[in-house]
Amino acid sequence: MRIAHVITRLIIGGAQENTIASVLGLNQKKNISVRLYSGPTTGPEGSLEYKFKDSSDIFHIVPNLIRPINPLNDYIAYRHLIKEFKSFKPDIVHTHSGKAGFLGRLAAAKANVKNIIHSIHGPSFGTYQGWIANTLFRKAEKIAATHTDHYITVANAMEEQYLKAGIGNPNIFTKIYSGFNLRPFIQNQETAEIRNQFGIKQDHLVVAKIARLFDLKGHNSLFEIAPNLIKKIPNIRFLLIGDGPLKKDFKQIIKNINCEKNFIFAGLVDPLKIPQLVNSIDILVHLSRREGLPRALPQAMAASKPIVAFDYDGAREVCINEKTGLLVDQEDLSGLIKSISRLAKDKTLRKSLGNAGREFVKDKFTINRLVEDQYNLYEKLLSSR
């Protein structure tokens, strides 16, 4: 079985980590030959290309596959992928992300690949965009859908959004949760050293947010409620984990609201160090407007940390209100303040939600389950052919 995965870039992010885990896991199977094609990774969000430093036969860079729309680069990347597919002769092309998902599926069809799968890690269209962008991306996805045999979703919400947009039918969607190494999160790690590293004292209540410093990630909602929360909980500290192009802007906003001492920028963190960081916090908040199913939520849950999330996309599938976390209506800032304040004051509730969260994720989000579910789907599609 020959499998070609295609992704736009390998920045430090959930979709990228999930794709890498799939590729490296599948590569362990004796009857599979797998390759990953990706555009070059640049920018402040970091790179995961190092994961393939000893696997150059698996990882292949497509130089012109870049995230911004550029007709010339896009056409060159498309032709490059056609050439690669004709040479490698994959039984399945499995695409990820917006640009690679579009060009990769069209190139696979042109190269006469018989089975084409697209993973929906997050919606490529939606109300979070302007009308023009939403129309453009929806149309692009409908075009790519004509060359798609099957979709993998990370949450039921993705299937619902695509079906509502008139894309696909229920028979060609399969939900496969993301997978990650749970063990470092579940282990009770010593966190005093890392708290000291960021100037976090023992009596500080740490509310963390793991996300790129970028649009649509919900940082502005946190900035808006911060002054109110600080008045209620003077010892609160907001730990922002991640980097991005809006870091300078965010620091200025925090200065303007006079909350500099309450915000800590952890910067870009190696994924291997995330478990220790997550174990050092008290609450994790997720406020993104566009996310399939954010892996930060099950990661925090694996570490027995309570979560608070806006009800966007797949968040409700793991943040089950009053059971594994507190789910807040979209943009309900008052509700967000109440939820964080409630957890801050109730250590028993934090513990009970955290423990329930750990039980919920410990069998559903393993790398082994992710790889096996994908492998079984591949076999099913090939046998049906």
N, C-alpha and C positions, 0 to 999 in steps of 0.2 A: 504494500500500500504506500503510495507516494503522496505526501501532503505538502502543499505550499500555503503558508500563512503570509498575509500582506497587511502592513500597518503603516500609518503615515510617519510616525516618529516614535522614538523610545525615550521620552521624557520620564521623570519619576512621577508616576500616576497609576491609578487603579487599573485602567484598561490595559496599560502597557505591562504592568506586573502580572496581570492575569494571563495575558497572551504569552509572555515569556514562560510562565509556569506550565502552560499548556504545551508549548513547543518542546521544552526540555523534558517534560514528563513523557510526552509521546515518543521522543527520541530514545527513551529507555526500552521501548518495545522492539523486539527482534524483527517483527514483520513490517516495521514502518520506516520509511525514509522521509525525513521532514526538513523543510527549509523555511526560513523566515526572511521575507523581503521588507525592507524599511527604508524610508527616506532618511537623510542625515539629521542628527539630533543636535540642535543648537539652542542657546538661550539660557535664561536664569533658572529654568525649571529643573535643570540637572539632566543627566543621561544615565540610562541603564544598559548602554551598549557593552559595558565591561562584562556583563553577564555571559557574553559570548567570546571572551578573549581566548578561550581554549577550544572554541567550536567554530572556527572560521568556515568550515564546510557547511555549517547550518545557516549562518547569518550572512546575508547579502545586502549591501546598500544600493539603493536606486537613487543616484545623485540628484535627479530632477524632481523627485517626489517630495514636494514641500507643501506646507499647510495652506498658505495663501493661494487664492485663485490666480493663476498665471497661465494663459492659454498656451504659450510656447512651451514652458516647462511641463505643463500637464500633458501636452501631446507627446513630448519626448519621453516622459515617464511611462505613458501608456504604451508607446512602441517598445520601450525597454522591457516592460513586463511581458508583452506578447512574446518577445524573443526568449526571455527566460523560461516562460511556460512551455514553449515549443521545444526547448532544449531539455528541460527537466522532465517534461511529460507527466505532470501530477494527475493522480486519479481524482483528487479534490483540491480546489482552491478555496481557502477559508480567509475571508477578509475581515478587517477591523477598522473602525474609525471612519470619519466622513470622506475625506479625500481618497484614501487608499481603498475604502469600500466602494466608491464609485468607479475609479479608474481600474482597480483590480478586477472587479466583476466584468466590466466591459472587455478588458484585455483577456480574461479567461475565456469568455464567450468567443472572442475572435480567434483564440488559439485552440478552439474546439475542446475545451475541458468539459467533461461530461457531468461533473457534480460541482456546483458552486454554492458555498455557504457564506452567509454574512452574520457576524455577531453584532448585536445591538447593545453596546455598553452604555449608551446614553442616546437620547433622541437627537437626530441631526436637524430637526425642525421643531417649531413650537411657538407658543405665544411669548416666550422669553426674547424672541427676535422681533425685529421690525417687520412690517408687512412684506416689503420687497425681499428681504433675506429669507423669510419664512416661505414665501411662494417659490423662490429659486431653489431652495434646498429640498422642499417637498417634491417639486417637479423632478429634480435630479434623482431623488430616491425612487420615484415611480419609474423612471427610465431604467435605473439599475435593477429594479425589482423584476423586470422582464428577463433578466439574466440571473435570477436567483432561484435555486432549487429549494433552499431551506434557510430559515433564520434561527439563530440561537439568541435567546434573550437572557439577561441577568436578573430580570424581574418581570412579573406579570404585566406591570404597567407599560412596558415597552410594547408588548404584543397588543395591548388595548389601544395604544396611541397609533400604531401602524394600521390596525384594522379600521379604526375610526377615520383614518386618512384615506382609506380605500386601497391599502397596500397589502397584498398577500391574502391568505385565508387561514383559518384556525389550524388546518392540517399540516401546515409547513412551518409552524413555530414550536420550538422546544426550549423550555426554561432550564438553564444550567447555572446554578449559583457559582460565583467566583470562588476560587480556592487560594488559601495561603497557609503557611506553616503556623499552626495554632500554638504549638508547644511553648515558644518564647513568651507568648501573651499569657498563657495559662499558668506558667511557672511564677511563683511569688518571688519577684526579683528585688534586690536591694536598690532602693530608689533615692536614698539620702544623698548620694554623690551627685546624681544628675540634678536633683532639686537645688543643691548648693551651686552647681555649675551655672544655673540661671537665676541665682539670687532668690530662690523660693524658700521661705522659712517654714518651719514645722507647722505653724498656726495659719498659714495661708491656705485658702480654698482655691484650688486651681481648676479653672474652666478652660478646656482646650478646644481648639478648632484645627483640624488637619485639612488643608486645602491650598492649592496654588493661590498666590496673591494676584487674583485676576478677576475680571468681570463675572457676574452671575454666581459667584461662590458664596455670597451672602455676608461678606465681612461688614458691609455698611449697616446691616441690621444690628450687628453686634456693637458697632460704634454708636449707633443711635440709642441703644438701651443701656450702654455702659455707665453713664453718669448716674442714672437712676439706681442701678444695681450697686454701684459703689457707695451710694448714700445708705442703702439698706445693709450692705455687707462690706464694710471698710477693708476687711482682710482678703477680699477677692482679688485674684490675679488671672488675667486672660493670657493664655499661652497660644500664640499663633505659630503653627508648625507648617513650614513650607515657604517657598520663595516665588517671586514672579515680578512682572513688569510694573505692578502697582505698589510696590513696597514703599517707595518714596512718598507717593500720594497718601498712602495709609498712615504713614508716620506723621505727616502733616495734619491729617484729620484728627489723630489722637492728641496731637499738641494743641490743636484748636479747641478741643473739648476738655482740655486740662486733665487728661487721664494718663499721662505718660508713665507715671510710676506703677500703674496697674496693668500695663500691657507689656508682654515679653515676646520679642521676635526670636523664635528658635532658629529661623533660617531654614535652608535646605538640609534635610536630615536623611542620611543613608537609610534605606528601608530596613536594613539589618538592625539599626538602632531604634527604630520606631517602637518595638515592644517595650523596651526599658522606659522610654519616654511616656508611653501610654500608661504603664504601671505606676508612674509617678504623679498622675493627675487624679482629680476627684470626680469630674464630670466632663463628658464630651458633648459638644453641640455641633449640629450639622444643619446648615441654613442654605445650602445650595439650591438654586432655581433650576438647575439642569444636571441631572445625575441619573444613571440607570438604577443601580443599587450601590451606594457608596460603601467601599470596603472598609472605610474608617469606622463605620458603625459596628459591623461584626467583629472587627479587631478590638474595639473598646469593650464589646460585650464579652469576648473571649478572656479579657483581662478583668472581668467582673466589675466594669465601670458603668454607671448609669448613663443613659444617653437622652438627649433632648433634640428633637428634630422637627423641622418644618415638614408638612405633609406634601412633599413633592415627589413625583415619580415613584420609585420603589422603596422609599424610606419606610412606609407603613408596613412593609412585609417583614421587617425585622424589628422596627421600633413599634412594638405592639403596646398601645397606650395602657398605662397602669400595670403592665405585666413585665415587659422588658425595658421600658423607657417611658418617656412622656412625649406624646405626639402633639404638635401644635399646629393649628390651622395656618395655611399659607399667609405670611405677612402679618400675623397677629402678634404684634410686638408686646401688647399688654399680656397676652397669654404666655409669651416667651419669658417675660420678666417674672411672672408668677411661677412658672415651672422651674426656672433656675433657682429662684428664691426658696421655693418649697424644698428642693433637694439640698440646698445649702444648709437649711435649718434642720433637716431630718436625716441624720446619719443612718438610722435604721432603714429608712426607705431606700437610701442610696445602696445599701448592702443587699437588700432583698431584690431590687430591680437588677443589680449587677449579677447576682447569683443566678437569677432566672435567665438573664441574657446569656450567660456562659452555657447553661444547659441547652439553650435554644440553638446555639451555633456550633457546638463542639463536633457534631456529626455532619452538619450540612455544608460546611465551608472548608473542607480539607482539600489539599492538592490532589490526593489520590482519587477522591470522589469526582473532582473536576475532570481529571484526565480520563478516568474510566467512563464517565458519562459521554464525553466527546468521542472517545474511541468506539463505544457502542453505537452512537449515532452514525459515525462514519461507516461502520460495518453494515448497519441497517440500510443506509442510502445506497451503498455499493451493491448490496444483495438485491435491492429492489430494482436496480438497473438491469 
